Each structure stands twice: as C-alpha cells, then as structure tokens.
Amino acid sequence: MAEATSRIRLRVRMSARPIDEPHRVTSPLELLFDLTFVVAVAAVTAQLAHQIADGHALEGIVPFLQVFFAIWWAWMNFTWFASSYDTDDVIYRLLTMLQMAGVLVLGAGVSAAANDSDYRPVALGYLIMRIGLVAQWLRAGVEDKANRRTALRYAAGIAILQVAWILLALGVMPSSTLLPLFVVLAGLELAVPRWAERASPTNWHPHHIAERYGLFTIILLGESVFAATTGVEGALQNAEISGSFITIAIASLILLFALWWLYFLQPAGEALSDRRHRSYLWGYGHYGIFAALTALGAGLEVAVEQTGHALKASPITVGYAVAIPASVFLALLWAVHAPLVAKPVIPLAMVLSCVALILLSPLAVGWIGVSGVVAAIATACALLIAATITRQATGRLGY
C-alpha cells in the first residue's frame, strides 16, 4: 500500500477556519515556532537569576516584566492568528519563518535591555516579527471578505503601535517618560484585539487555544528545569554536594511537577467554548502565569547556586525569589479559570491557604535554611494537589 503524503500548496485562499473543527491540534509549524521562544525565555531567566544573586532583585523586576511582555505578546499575536487563519501553505510558512527570525533577534537583545536599558535590539526583533504578522493580517483582509474589516483593523493597529515602539526604543523621548510610555503602549497593544474584533470576531478554536497555552506552559516549566539544572551543574563543578543541595534539587523537581499537575487539573477547552466572551481575561491573565513560571526558574537557579557558595542576596531574598512566583502562579491560575466555570476544581479557600503557607515559609529561613523553604513550598503545593484529588474522589467541588 502506498504511503500517504502531505501535499503543500504554494497558496491556499485564506479564510476563517471553523470554530467547531474536529480534532484540531497544534501543528508541527506551531511547535517549531514555540521552540524559538526557548532562546528568549532562557535569556530573560538567566538575567533575572543574575540580578537576584547579586542582590538586585527589586531593580531587576521591572526590566524583566517589560522584556517578558514583549516575548509573551509576540507569542500571543501569532497563536491567536494561527488559530483562525492557519492555511499551512508555502506563503504562510515563509511569513511564519520571518516571525521566528524576529524572535531570535529579540532573544539576542535581552542582555542589552536588562543590563543597559538598551531596547533597540529587542525593538529590531519586534519589527521583524511585526512585518510578518502585518503581512499575514493584510493577506487575510484581502482574501477573507467576510472578516476584512477585522483583519485590516489588526494590521493598522499593529503597524501604528510598532512605529511608536521604535520611537521609544530609539530614545527620542526623555528617559523619565520611558516607563510610563511603555505602560501606555502595552495597554494599547492589549486594546487592539478588542477594538479589531468589534467589527467581527475571529474564528479562534477554543480547544486549539487551550492546547497551545498548555504547551507553552510546559515549555516554561522546562525552562525552569533547565535553570535549576544550571545551578546544579555549578555546584557539581565546585564539588559542593551537601544535604541542602540534595534537598533543593529534589524539592525543585517536586515543585515544578506539582505546578504542572495543578495547571492541567482544570481543562480549559470546553470552558472557553461555552464562554468565548471571557477569553480575554483568560488569555491576558496568562501573562502573569507565564511570567511567574519564568521568574520561578530564576529563583530556583539561585536557590541551588547558594548551596555551593555565598551570594550577595540574603537567604530570605532567595526564599522569596521562589515563594513569590509560586504564589502568583497559584493565585492567577485560579483567577483566570474561575470566570469560565461554574465551580472551579480547586476552591478559593484552599488556594489562599496554600498561598499563605508559601509566603510565610521564607520567614523561617533562619531555622530551616533556603533548602527547607523550597521543600516547604513544594510540600504545600503537593498537599494542595492531594486535597483537590480527595475532593474530586468524594464528589465535592466548589468555591
């Protein structure tokens, strides 16, 4: 029997894909696109870890959130467009490759942005990505007559804001206005989809979107594993194997596994299908979830590193570098899912109790050390899973 082959066409007329398309899954091209973000996320994680270790955690938070917003928003733009208009023809693939090139340039510019507040390389990467994205929306506007106004609104909004980002990166504005202007432009970026889709909503696929977010969550968890491994390698090279080192290594793995488990306890596909109008809160809320996972990777790297040699950062700072991201992840995970379902899988009281335990753990660092703090955080998350599973087994769900 002849082996089936997939024939790729040069051009397929771009039209909105069906919302209820059966068996819609992430394409190999989308998986490849996601992998380009590994470089950018690894770079921003490493920069934050260095700043935490050097005792400059507070100074590093704003640059981290700014650069991560650029990374996250670039991924968001492509993901939601692809859910509606992925034709998988040659033109679409080449324009996606152009956006991937922009992501790599952005990743290369993370160091300059974090260390020298030089956002020109990041802006260049964004420009490259936006050229590909605007071209995709213009193509949709030409070929999908039913949603032409929406597509052209997206193209116009993205292009105009990109000009503003370039002016901001070139330093034509006073330095004292850079942060306020960043906040304003970021807000306008978030407003573009709401404005564009007033003309007509795009046909994003709820199960496809839920899967895409889940896969990106796994990528970020993988980055946290890599960051923790970097700390482990440093300790091994210095022959600094101790009880606290082993405790942190094991607890870090348990913590990351627990967060993965908690994220996938509440499937989002059906909920997004039933409440499409609440997708903005769910989608935008993941900025905090994704940023928290990335920051957690930096915190775990520093926590492992401090077992091998003394750092400028105090032990309580290192403890909170793990506790705060873990708490933010749990709180936002509940917050983005609660509006989508009648009864969240994890009750709010249980989430808040777990968050409280996590945030109190670093206060005991003088008695249990950083390793004990990480172990306590991992234990709290594991107990949250156990309590949730018990409630599910007994049929008790609710707030």
Disulfide bonds with the S-S distance in Angstrom:
none
